[in-house]
Amino acid sequence: MADIGGGRPLRVCDLCGQVDDHPRHVIAGQVDGVFRPSAGAVDRVLAEAPEDQRGRLVAELLDTRSSDRHYDCCYAAGCPDGACDQIVPNAVGLTGADLLDYLIKQQES
C-alpha cells in the first residue's frame, strides 16, 4: 500500500504491525487489559520501518497507553467502542488516501 504523504507521520498498526501513514482508530487507555503485540507485528515493524524511525515505531507499538489500529484491522478484531462498526461496512476496500477522503467527507456532512 502506498503512503498518503504530505507530511503525515508514519505509524504502526498495533494489530497487524504494518508501518504506514494511513488513517487509524486511536483508542486511548489500555484495551482488553494489557495489550501485547504479537511477535509477527514486531517483526513486521522491524522489516518495514525506515531505519531512522525503527526505535520510535517499536516503542509506540509496545506502549500500552493507547492503541492505534487501521480501521479494517480494528473492525476485524471486534472494535471495542463500535466506531469501526459504523465506518468499515460503508468503506469496504478503502485504504490510504481513499479512506482519508471518505472520512473527511463523513465529517463534513
C-alpha positions, 0 to 999 in steps of 0.5 A, spaced: 500 500 500 502 506 498 503 512 503 498 518 503 504 523 504 504 530 505 507 530 511 503 525 515 507 521 520 508 514 519 505 509 524 504 502 526 498 498 526 498 495 533 494 489 530 497 487 524 504 491 525 504 494 518 508 501 518 504 506 514 501 513 514 494 511 513 488 513 517 487 509 524 482 508 530 486 511 536 483 508 542 486 511 548 487 507 555 489 500 555 484 495 551 482 488 553 487 489 559 494 489 557 495 489 550 501 485 547 503 485 540 504 479 537 511 477 535 509 477 527 507 485 528 514 486 531 517 483 526 513 486 521 515 493 524 522 491 524 522 489 516 518 495 514 520 501 518 525 506 515 531 505 519 531 512 522 524 511 525 525 503 527 526 505 535 520 510 535 515 505 531 517 499 536 516 503 542 509 506 540 507 499 538 509 496 545 506 502 549 500 500 552 497 507 553 493 507 547 492 503 541 492 505 534 489 500 529 487 501 521 480 501 521 479 494 517 484 491 522 480 494 528 473 492 525 476 485 524 478 484 531 471 486 534 472 494 535 471 495 542 467 502 542 463 500 535 466 506 531 469 501 526 462 498 526 459 504 523 465 506 518 468 499 515 461 496 512 460 503 508 468 503 506 469 496 504 476 496 500 478 503 502 485 504 504 490 510 504 488 516 501 481 513 499 479 512 506 482 519 508 477 522 503 471 518 505 472 520 512 473 527 511 467 527 507 463 523 513 465 529 517 463 534 513 456 532 512 
